[in-house]
Amino acid sequence: MATAISTLSTPAPAPLTHVHVHAREGGIQNRSATMADTTEDKGSIAAQELRLYVERIERLNEEIKGINDDKKEVFSEMKGRGYDTAIVKKVIQIRTKKKGEHEEEEMVLETYLAALGMI
């Protein structure tokens, strides 16, 4: 028990960084100011570059929104003229695929449907 009491009564050493800062107070301040200036210059260049990227993406998002609004309008017109827009969307999806790709998918679909007794 005597050992436990002596360990508790020993004051904890000061943190190393605290002692280090006091030991080299003048040199650290000068170096950190120079490093801050350099970091600030690099940071502002990086910040400007980041801002430009973000602004470009925001403009692209606005353009995408505009295009999506235009597509909604076209589908609305088609629906008003009696077209089944779900089928038209499927036709567009098929037209964007390569010729053989769609045919292969159709064959696999028919195989699955037959296996489930749906055709």
Summary of the structure (lengths in Angstrom):
residues: 119
radius of gyration: 34.8
end to end distance: 86.4
largest distance: 95.8
contacts: 212
relative contact order: 0.03
helix: 85%
strand: 0%
